[in-house]
Amino acid sequence: MISLKVKKLSPLAQIPAYQTDEAAGFDLHSIEDVVIKPNERKLISTGLAFEIEFGYEVQIRPRSGLAFKEGI
């Protein structure tokens, strides 16, 4: 089993967690109130730092069909 250490850098940060028993991954939350327009790119802070074991990676993926349909 691998270990993923997460450190809160902001009091607003939320530690990622599964939201349902059927979830394939954790939900990640922003500490900023941001609007992202279609085809726009922005860096958005989570207020978190991750320590990831060598040979592994963390991926952030879109959650819904909006990524495909609207370009977010």
N, C-alpha and C positions, 0 to 999 in steps of 0.2 A: 504494500500500500504506500502511496506517495503522501507527502506532507506539503500542505500549502499554508504558509504563514501569512496572515493579513494584519496590518497595523493601521489603526485609525489615525490620520493626520489632521483631522478636523472633527470637532464635536458634532457636526452635522452628518458625518459619514455613517453609512449603514453597512454592517458586515453582510456580504452576499449570502443568500440562503435560498433553498428550494421553497417555492411558494405553494406547491401542491405535491401530493405523493407521486403523481405521474410525470412530473417535470423532468426534462432531460438535462437541465442545467440550472445554475443559480441565477437569480435576478440581481442585476447590478443597478445601483441608483446614483443619480447625479446629486451633487450638493449645490448646483446652480439652477436657476430658473431660466431656461433657454428655449428659443424657438428655432428649429432647423427647417429651412425652406427646402423644397424639392431640389435635388442635385447640389445642395450646399454642403460644405464640409466645415466642421468646427471641432476644436478640442474642448472637451467638457470634463471638468474635474469630478472625480468620485470621492476625493478626500481620503483615498486609501493607498497604501503601498503593499506590494506583494513580494514575498520571498519564495521563489519557485525552484524546486530541485533541478539539478543539472540534467539536461536531456528532455525536459518537459517544457510546455508552453501554456499560456492562458490565452484563450480566444474570446473576443467579444463579437457576438453575432446578433443580427436583427431578430426581433421577437415576433414580428407579424408580417403579413403580406404587404404592409405599407412600404417596406424596404424595396420590394420588387415593383409595386404599382406606382409609388410616388418618388422613388429614388432616395429614400432615407435609410 
